[in-house]
Amino acid sequence: MANFKTHLQVASISSGLASTLFYSSGHLLAEEAFLCWIMGTFGGLLPDIDSDNSHSLGILFGAFSVTACGFTAVAWIDAWPLIWVWAACTMVFIAVQFGVRYVFARFTRHRGIFHSLLACLLFMFITAIGAAFLGAGGTMSWFLALFLGFGYCIHLLLDEIFAVDFMNVAMKRSFGSAFKLFDYRNITTSGIMAVAVIALYFLTPSYAEFVAILFDKDTYAGLATGMDW
């Protein structure tokens, strides 16, 4: 499978290129394109959430901890005294960084349920819902979700590519374990995740305008003609 550095570099470059496409078409502001680039890069690391590598887990759960603190602050800043909000953020950070991280490290298997397109959908829907909760419009929420899913799929594809021995023209034993619809060896857990994905779908923001942008040929005109200043 590809190493951490490769995942980071390929996801970052690919997401950067994709974000400039939507920026050049006028559908994203510069700061929005930057956020999409960040989400795509993060998505390129996200499937390693079940990794046994402490470096990968440290980065991923560091990001999760900070995000969880942000959600906590937004949810309670207008209802609680500031000192309570600080205390709640601290407790959430500790819970995610040490509690949730331990559960993932202890009970998940690498290249299991999170190395799948089903898991990609789960995180995309969570991202869209979370962005809308923080005040982003429906279209921007789905752009963030799209880029996270884009980076996620790049990670899965890279692991499959690295499972091919091109020198000896042979498949490694790990081939087929990275890019899959769901974890075929764990039907029960995959079923639970599928139910969660369906439930989250009904909580996602409107995507009509976002889909129209994706299927509008003018969105991709900048690939050949450049930006219209």
Backbone hydrogen bonds in HBPLUS format (Angstrom, degrees):
<---DONOR---> <-ACCEPTOR-->    atom                        ^
c    i                          cat <-CA-CA->   ^        H-A-AA   ^      H-
h    n   atom  resd res      DA  || num        DHA   H-A  angle D-A-AA Bond
n    s   type  num  typ     dist DA aas  dist angle  dist       angle   num
A0007-HIS N   A0003-ASN O   3.08 MM   4  6.40 165.3  2.11 158.0 161.9     1
A0008-LEU N   A0004-PHE O   2.95 MM   4  6.16 163.5  1.98 154.0 158.7     2
A0009-GLN N   A0005-LYS O   2.95 MM   4  6.11 167.0  1.97 152.1 155.4     3
A0010-VAL N   A0006-THR O   2.96 MM   4  6.02 174.2  1.96 156.9 158.7     4
A0011-ALA N   A0007-HIS O   3.03 MM   4  5.91 162.0  2.06 144.8 150.6     5
A0012-SER N   A0008-LEU O   3.01 MM   4  5.96 154.8  2.07 141.5 149.1     6
A0013-ILE N   A0009-GLN O   2.96 MM   4  6.11 168.9  1.97 153.9 156.7     7
A0014-SER N   A0010-VAL O   2.94 MM   4  5.95 167.9  1.96 149.8 153.8     8
A0015-SER N   A0011-ALA O   2.97 MM   4  5.88 160.6  2.01 141.8 147.8     9
A0016-GLY N   A0012-SER O   2.93 MM   4  5.97 148.8  2.03 140.7 149.8    10
A0017-LEU N   A0013-ILE O   3.00 MM   4  6.25 159.0  2.05 151.2 155.9    11
A0018-ALA N   A0014-SER O   3.00 MM   4  6.22 161.3  2.03 147.1 152.5    12
A0019-SER N   A0015-SER O   2.87 MM   4  5.98 154.9  1.94 145.4 152.0    13
A0020-THR N   A0016-GLY O   3.20 MM   4  6.40 149.3  2.30 142.2 149.2    14
A0021-LEU N   A0018-ALA O   3.14 MM   3  5.20 130.6  2.39  96.0 109.1    15
A0023-TYR N   A0019-SER O   2.99 MM   4  6.20 142.6  2.13 142.0 153.4    16
A0024-SER N   A0020-THR O   2.83 MM   4  5.86 159.4  1.87 143.4 148.4    17
A0025-SER N   A0021-LEU O   3.14 MM   4  6.36 137.0  2.34 137.2 148.5    18
A0027-HIS N   A0022-PHE O   3.02 MM   5  5.46 135.9  2.22 166.1 172.8    19
A0028-LEU N   A0022-PHE O   3.24 MM   6  5.74 130.5  2.50 130.5 125.9    20
A0026-GLY N   A0023-TYR O   3.05 MM   3  5.20 155.2  2.12 103.6 111.4    21
A0032-GLU N   A0029-LEU O   3.09 MM   3  5.08 119.4  2.48  95.7 111.2    22
A0033-ALA N   A0029-LEU O   2.84 MM   4  6.09 158.9  1.88 159.4 165.1    23
A0034-PHE N   A0030-ALA O   2.99 MM   4  6.23 148.8  2.09 142.7 151.4    24
A0035-LEU N   A0031-GLU O   3.09 MM   4  6.32 153.9  2.16 138.6 144.7    25
A0036-CYS N   A0032-GLU O   2.95 MM   4  6.24 154.9  2.02 147.8 154.8    26
A0037-TRP N   A0033-ALA O   2.94 MM   4  6.18 151.5  2.03 144.0 151.7    27
A0038-ILE N   A0034-PHE O   2.98 MM   4  6.32 155.0  2.04 148.2 154.7    28
A0039-MET N   A0035-LEU O   2.91 MM   4  6.20 158.9  1.95 149.2 155.0    29
A0040-GLY N   A0036-CYS O   2.87 MM   4  6.09 157.3  1.92 149.9 156.0    30
A0041-THR N   A0037-TRP O   2.98 MM   4  6.19 156.9  2.03 147.4 153.5    31
A0042-PHE N   A0038-ILE O   2.89 MM   4  6.13 161.4  1.93 151.2 156.6    32
A0043-GLY N   A0039-MET O   2.78 MM   4  5.96 154.8  1.85 146.4 154.1    33
A0044-GLY N   A0040-GLY O   3.07 MM   4  6.27 137.1  2.26 136.9 147.3    34
A0044-GLY N   A0041-THR O   3.14 MM   3  5.13 127.7  2.43  93.3 106.9    35
A0045-LEU N   A0042-PHE O   2.98 MM   3  5.35 156.6  2.03 109.6 117.3    36
A0046-LEU N   A0042-PHE O   3.05 MM   4  6.21 133.2  2.28 144.4 158.2    37
A0048-ASP N   A0045-LEU O   3.07 MM   3  5.91 156.5  2.13 125.6 132.3    38
A0049-ILE N   A0046-LEU O   2.92 MM   3  5.57 140.2  2.08 131.3 131.2    39
A0051-SER N   A0048-ASP O   2.91 MM   3  4.81 159.2  1.95 109.8 111.3    40
A0057-LEU N   A0053-ASN O   3.14 MM   4  6.40 170.1  2.15 156.0 159.0    41
A0058-GLY N   A0054-SER O   2.87 MM   4  5.88 150.7  1.96 139.3 147.5    42
A0059-ILE N   A0055-HIS O   3.21 MM   4  6.49 158.1  2.27 149.4 153.2    43
A0060-LEU N   A0056-SER O   3.01 MM   4  6.21 174.4  2.01 158.8 160.5    44
A0061-PHE N   A0057-LEU O   2.87 MM   4  5.82 169.0  1.88 151.4 155.1    45
A0062-GLY N   A0058-GLY O   2.99 MM   4  5.80 132.4  2.22 128.6 140.9    46
A0063-ALA N   A0059-ILE O   3.09 MM   4  6.33 156.2  2.15 145.9 150.9    47
A0064-PHE N   A0060-LEU O   2.94 MM   4  6.27 156.1  2.00 145.0 152.5    48
A0065-SER N   A0061-PHE O   2.89 MM   4  5.84 155.3  1.96 135.0 141.5    49
A0066-VAL N   A0062-GLY O   3.14 MM   4  6.36 162.5  2.18 146.6 150.4    50
A0067-THR N   A0063-ALA O   2.97 MM   4  6.14 161.9  2.00 150.0 155.5    51
A0068-ALA N   A0064-PHE O   2.85 MM   4  6.02 159.4  1.89 150.7 156.2    52
A0069-CYS N   A0065-SER O   3.01 MM   4  6.25 150.4  2.10 143.2 151.3    53
A0070-GLY N   A0066-VAL O   2.98 MM   4  6.29 150.4  2.07 144.9 153.2    54
A0071-PHE N   A0067-THR O   2.99 MM   4  6.35 157.0  2.04 152.9 158.1    55
A0072-THR N   A0068-ALA O   3.01 MM   4  6.22 157.2  2.07 144.9 151.3    56
A0073-ALA N   A0069-CYS O   2.93 MM   4  6.18 159.7  1.97 151.4 156.3    57
A0074-VAL N   A0070-GLY O   3.00 MM   4  6.22 167.8  2.02 153.1 156.1    58
A0075-ALA N   A0071-PHE O   2.96 MM   4  6.05 155.4  2.02 147.4 154.3    59
A0076-TRP N   A0072-THR O   3.17 MM   4  6.28 147.7  2.28 146.9 153.5    60
A0077-ILE N   A0073-ALA O   2.87 MM   4  5.36 134.2  2.08 153.1 157.6    61
A0079-ALA N   A0076-TRP O   3.04 MM   3  5.12 151.4  2.12 105.5 114.5    62
A0080-TRP N   A0076-TRP O   2.95 MM   4  5.74 159.8  1.99 166.2 163.8    63
A0084-TRP N   A0081-PRO O   2.95 MM   3  5.40 129.1  2.21 110.0 123.1    64
A0085-VAL N   A0081-PRO O   3.14 MM   4  6.55 154.6  2.21 151.4 159.1    65
A0086-TRP N   A0082-LEU O   2.95 MM   4  6.27 159.2  1.99 153.2 158.3    66
A0087-ALA N   A0083-ILE O   3.05 MM   4  6.23 155.4  2.11 138.2 144.9    67
A0088-ALA N   A0084-TRP O   2.81 MM   4  6.07 159.3  1.85 152.2 157.9    68
A0089-CYS N   A0085-VAL O   2.89 MM   4  6.11 160.4  1.93 152.0 157.1    69
A0090-THR N   A0086-TRP O   2.97 MM   4  6.19 154.3  2.04 145.9 153.0    70
A0091-MET N   A0087-ALA O   2.98 MM   4  6.27 158.9  2.03 150.0 155.2    71
A0092-VAL N   A0088-ALA O   2.88 MM   4  6.09 157.8  1.93 150.8 157.3    72
A0093-PHE N   A0089-CYS O   2.90 MM   4  6.03 159.6  1.94 146.7 152.4    73
A0094-ILE N   A0090-THR O   3.05 MM   4  6.28 162.4  2.08 148.9 152.9    74
A0095-ALA N   A0091-MET O   2.89 MM   4  6.04 158.9  1.94 146.3 152.7    75
A0096-VAL N   A0092-VAL O   2.94 MM   4  6.12 164.1  1.97 155.1 158.0    76
A0097-GLN N   A0093-PHE O   2.89 MM   4  5.87 167.1  1.91 151.6 155.7    77
A0098-PHE N   A0094-ILE O   2.95 MM   4  5.74 154.4  2.02 142.7 148.6    78
A0099-GLY N   A0095-ALA O   2.81 MM   4  4.80 123.3  2.14 113.3 130.6    79
A0100-VAL N   A0095-ALA O   2.88 MM   5  6.38 152.2  1.96 151.3 160.6    80
A0101-ARG N   A0096-VAL O   3.16 MM   5  6.23 140.7  2.32 146.8 156.1    81
A0102-TYR N   A0098-PHE O   3.29 MM   4  5.89 146.1  2.41 117.8 126.1    82
A0103-VAL N   A0099-GLY O   3.14 MM   4  6.47 156.5  2.19 148.8 155.0    83
A0104-PHE N   A0100-VAL O   3.02 MM   4  6.34 163.6  2.05 155.2 158.6    84
A0105-ALA N   A0101-ARG O   2.93 MM   4  6.14 164.7  1.96 151.2 155.8    85
A0106-ARG N   A0102-TYR O   2.81 MM   4  5.86 146.7  1.92 146.6 156.0    86
A0107-PHE N   A0103-VAL O   2.84 MM   4  5.78 162.3  1.88 153.5 157.3    87
A0108-THR N   A0104-PHE O   3.17 MM   4  5.37 142.6  2.32 137.4 139.1    88
A0112-GLY N   A0109-ARG O   3.02 MM   3  5.38 117.8  2.42 145.1 139.5    89
A0115-HIS N   A0112-GLY O   3.25 MM   3  5.68 157.5  2.30 111.1 117.7    90
A0120-CYS N   A0116-SER O   3.18 MM   4  6.47 148.6  2.28 136.9 146.0    91
A0117-LEU N   A0180-LYS O   2.80 MM  63  6.23 151.5  1.88 154.7 164.5    92
A0121-LEU N   A0117-LEU O   2.98 MM   4  6.30 155.1  2.04 147.9 152.5    93
A0118-LEU N   A0181-LEU O   3.02 MM  63  5.91 141.5  2.17 146.2 154.4    94
A0122-LEU N   A0118-LEU O   3.06 MM   4  6.36 154.8  2.12 144.1 151.3    95
A0123-PHE N   A0119-ALA O   3.02 MM   4  6.33 164.4  2.04 156.6 157.9    96
A0124-MET N   A0120-CYS O   2.94 MM   4  6.14 149.2  2.04 146.2 155.8    97
A0125-PHE N   A0121-LEU O   2.92 MM   4  6.11 164.2  1.94 155.9 158.6    98
A0126-ILE N   A0122-LEU O   3.03 MM   4  6.26 158.8  2.08 147.6 154.0    99
A0127-THR N   A0123-PHE O   2.93 MM   4  6.02 153.4  2.00 140.2 147.3   100
A0128-ALA N   A0124-MET O   2.95 MM   4  6.24 161.8  1.98 151.3 155.6   101
A0129-ILE N   A0125-PHE O   2.96 MM   4  6.12 166.1  1.98 151.9 155.6   102
A0130-GLY N   A0126-ILE O   2.82 MM   4  5.91 160.7  1.86 146.9 153.2   103
A0131-ALA N   A0127-THR O   2.85 MM   4  5.96 162.2  1.88 152.6 157.0   104
A0132-ALA N   A0128-ALA O   3.11 MM   4  6.23 158.5  2.15 142.7 148.5   105
A0133-PHE N   A0129-ILE O   2.95 MM   4  6.17 151.2  2.03 145.8 154.2   106
A0134-LEU N   A0130-GLY O   3.05 MM   4  6.32 144.1  2.19 143.5 152.6   107
A0136-ALA N   A0131-ALA O   2.96 MM   5  5.45 158.1  2.01 152.1 144.9   108
A0135-GLY N   A0132-ALA O   3.04 MM   3  5.11 157.9  2.10 103.1 109.5   109
A0141-SER N   A0137-GLY O   2.90 MM   4  6.01 156.7  1.95 152.7 160.1   110
A0142-TRP N   A0138-GLY O   3.08 MM   4  6.31 151.9  2.17 145.3 151.5   111
A0143-PHE N   A0139-THR O   2.95 MM   4  6.27 143.8  2.09 143.8 154.9   112
A0144-LEU N   A0140-MET O   3.00 MM   4  6.27 161.5  2.04 153.3 156.5   113
A0145-ALA N   A0141-SER O   3.08 MM   4  6.33 153.9  2.15 138.4 146.1   114
A0146-LEU N   A0142-TRP O   2.73 MM   4  5.87 156.2  1.79 145.1 152.0   115
A0147-PHE N   A0143-PHE O   2.99 MM   4  6.24 164.4  2.01 153.1 155.8   116
A0148-LEU N   A0144-LEU O   3.04 MM   4  6.25 158.0  2.09 146.3 152.6   117
A0149-GLY N   A0145-ALA O   2.93 MM   4  6.15 162.5  1.96 150.9 155.9   118
A0150-PHE N   A0146-LEU O   2.75 MM   4  5.97 146.3  1.87 146.4 157.3   119
A0151-GLY N   A0147-PHE O   2.96 MM   4  6.17 166.8  1.98 152.1 153.6   120
A0152-TYR N   A0148-LEU O   2.93 MM   4  6.10 151.9  2.01 143.8 152.7   121
A0153-CYS N   A0149-GLY O   2.94 MM   4  6.13 161.5  1.97 149.3 152.5   122
A0154-ILE N   A0150-PHE O   3.06 MM   4  6.31 152.4  2.14 145.6 153.6   123
A0155-HIS N   A0151-GLY O   3.08 MM   4  6.36 153.4  2.16 146.5 152.5   124
A0156-LEU N   A0152-TYR O   3.17 MM   4  6.58 158.8  2.22 148.4 153.4   125
A0157-LEU N   A0153-CYS O   2.90 MM   4  6.12 164.5  1.92 153.7 157.9   126
A0158-LEU N   A0154-ILE O   2.89 MM   4  6.03 157.4  1.94 149.8 156.0   127
A0159-ASP N   A0155-HIS O   3.09 MM   4  6.35 159.4  2.13 150.8 155.5   128
A0160-GLU N   A0156-LEU O   3.16 MM   4  6.48 148.8  2.26 142.9 151.3   129
A0161-ILE N   A0157-LEU O   2.88 MM   4  6.16 158.2  1.92 152.4 158.7   130
A0162-PHE N   A0158-LEU O   2.92 MM   4  6.14 158.7  1.96 152.4 157.7   131
A0163-ALA N   A0160-GLU O   3.00 MM   3  4.99 146.8  2.11  97.4 107.9   132
A0164-VAL N   A0161-ILE O   3.15 MM   3  5.61 162.4  2.18 113.6 116.5   133
A0172-LYS N   A0163-ALA O   2.79 MM   9  5.19 165.7  1.81 173.3 169.5   134
A0165-ASP N   A0170-ALA O   2.73 MM   5  5.09 160.0  1.77 167.0 169.5   135
A0169-VAL N   A0165-ASP O   2.75 MM   4  5.47 107.8  2.27 136.4 156.1   136
A0170-ALA N   A0165-ASP O   2.98 MM   5  5.09 153.6  2.05 134.4 142.8   137
A0175-PHE N   A0172-LYS O   3.04 MM   3  5.56 166.2  2.06 117.6 122.1   138
A0177-SER N   A0174-SER O   3.09 MM   3  5.68 157.9  2.14 142.9 143.0   139
A0186-ASN N   A0183-ASP O   3.12 MM   3  5.49 164.8  2.15 112.8 117.5   140
A0190-SER N   A0186-ASN O   3.04 MM   4  6.18 159.1  2.08 150.9 157.6   141
A0191-GLY N   A0187-ILE O   2.81 MM   4  5.93 147.4  1.91 145.2 153.9   142
A0192-ILE N   A0188-THR O   3.05 MM   4  6.41 152.5  2.13 146.8 153.8   143
A0193-MET N   A0189-THR O   2.95 MM   4  6.23 157.3  2.00 148.1 154.4   144
A0194-ALA N   A0190-SER O   2.88 MM   4  6.09 150.4  1.96 143.8 152.2   145
A0195-VAL N   A0191-GLY O   3.02 MM   4  6.31 154.8  2.09 147.1 152.9   146
A0196-ALA N   A0192-ILE O   3.02 MM   4  6.31 155.6  2.08 145.5 152.4   147
A0197-VAL N   A0193-MET O   2.89 MM   4  6.16 153.3  1.96 149.4 156.8   148
A0198-ILE N   A0194-ALA O   3.02 MM   4  6.29 160.8  2.06 149.8 154.2   149
A0199-ALA N   A0195-VAL O   2.96 MM   4  6.19 161.5  1.99 150.7 155.8   150
A0200-LEU N   A0196-ALA O   2.89 MM   4  6.06 160.1  1.93 150.4 155.8   151
A0201-TYR N   A0197-VAL O   2.99 MM   4  6.14 144.3  2.12 143.9 153.3   152
A0203-LEU N   A0200-LEU O   2.88 MM   3  5.16 154.5  1.94 110.1 118.7   153
A0204-THR N   A0201-TYR O   3.25 MM   3  5.37 159.5  2.30 103.9 110.0   154
A0211-VAL N   A0207-TYR O   2.93 MM   4  6.10 163.6  1.95 157.6 160.8   155
A0212-ALA N   A0208-ALA O   3.07 MM   4  6.29 155.0  2.14 145.7 152.9   156
A0213-ILE N   A0209-GLU O   3.05 MM   4  6.33 149.6  2.14 146.0 153.3   157
A0214-LEU N   A0210-PHE O   3.12 MM   4  6.46 157.3  2.17 148.7 154.3   158
A0215-PHE N   A0211-VAL O   3.11 MM   4  6.35 147.0  2.22 148.3 156.3   159
A0216-ASP N   A0213-ILE O   3.28 MM   3  5.16 163.3  2.31 101.8 106.5   160
A0219-THR N   A0216-ASP O   2.97 MM   3  5.59 153.2  2.05 117.1 124.8   161
A0220-TYR N   A0217-LYS O   3.17 MM   3  5.68 146.3  2.29 109.8 117.6   162
A0221-ALA N   A0218-ASP O   3.20 MM   3  4.92 165.3  2.22  99.9 104.1   163
A0223-LEU N   A0220-TYR O   3.21 MM   3  5.74 160.3  2.26 111.2 117.0   164
A0224-ALA N   A0221-ALA O   3.12 MM   3  5.97 156.6  2.17 122.3 126.8   165
A0225-THR N   A0221-ALA O   3.09 MM   4  6.18 163.7  2.11 151.0 155.7   166
A0226-GLY N   A0222-GLY O   3.18 MM   4  4.40 149.4  2.28 105.7 112.4   167
